[in-house]
Amino acid sequence: MFNKRKIETICILLSFLLIIILSFLLIIAIADTVFHWDILPKHVEKVMILFMASSGVIIGACFLLSLMVNLSLISSNLEKIADTLKPEEKKKDE
């Protein structure tokens, strides 16, 4: 079995770092387009675009993975709560 909290922490940290880098690169790309600067050569710009697109995919995958882990933790905790209910309380709920 794997540690769900550790996976969630890694996903959040990775997403956080990629979002910071992606935000910085997007600001540079927008400024380059608006002011018609030629900051980077064309082949470096293509690599930057590839990096930004792949960062977006990784951030989306980390979000979905974190969501699935949290839903799993919620269902496990709800199951524990349901198991701790007394039989009398279970009958009242039905």
Secondary structure by P-SEA (a helix, b strand, c coil): cccaaaaaaaaaaaaaaaaaaaaaaaaaaaaaaaaccccccaaaaaaaaaaaaaaaaaaaaaaaaaaaaaaaaaaaaaaaaaaaccaaaaaaac
